[in-house]
Amino acid sequence: KIGAYYEQLWRSHLGVKGETLMGYIPSYLKSDLITEMTTSYLQKTFFVKDCTPDVVARVMQSLDVEIYLPGDCLYRKGEECDMLYFVYSGAIDLYTAQNVKFKTVSHCTLGESSFFMFEPHICTAKTVDACEIFQLKMDTFLNILHEYQLEDKFKEYLSVHHPVLQEAKAAIDKTIQN
């Protein structure tokens, strides 16, 4: 598996991990590149979409990019949600607790309702093929809220927009049950 990982890393990034590669790029180009790759996701992401441009830019700068191989598990049903996933390339299969595949997704955000409601994952997610995924860690998100003094604004936003997350979660639950 390690050999397969490095082979995929070579194919997709000429052998350099995303974070290391970004370290070689001047900050203004790094910002442009990340903006180009993640804007479509962040424009739809709960809470972030309604933040000021400087907060959105800070979130973009905080994203990690990771390569996953076919069959890798991003998370399992019931696990604590400590990461928000932006699937840039590749496909992800979603499974019920009984390990029954109910949906395949790509070019999407995974774990959004669980992440922002601080709840466990409601399904299991495994990669179908090699995937490039941008990730936002929970502690990084909470640090950004603190850095920009947005804790109260987030709590208020969450209380007002909670039904949106509930509806998304209910749609997934309904799909699982069908």
HELIX and SHEET records of a PDB file:
HELIX    1   1 ILE A    2  HIS A   13  1                                  12    
HELIX    2   2 GLY A   18  TYR A   24  1                                   7    
HELIX    3   3 SER A   27  LEU A   42  1                                  16    
HELIX    4   4 VAL A   48  ASP A   50  5                                   3    
HELIX    5   5 PRO A   53  SER A   62  1                                  10    
HELIX    6   6 GLU A  112  MET A  117  1                                   6    
HELIX    7   7 MET A  138  GLU A  147  1                                  10    
HELIX    8   8 GLU A  151  GLN A  177  1                                  27    
SHEET    1   A 4 ASP A  64  TYR A  68  0                                        
SHEET    2   A 4 CYS A 131  LYS A 137 -1                                        
SHEET    3   A 4 MET A  83  SER A  89 -1                                        
SHEET    4   A 4 THR A 109  LEU A 110 -1                                        
SHEET    1   B 4 CYS A  73  TYR A  75  0                                        
SHEET    2   B 4 THR A 124  THR A 127 -1                                        
SHEET    3   B 4 ALA A  91  TYR A  95 -1                                        
SHEET    4   B 4 LYS A 101  SER A 106 -1                                        
END                                                                             
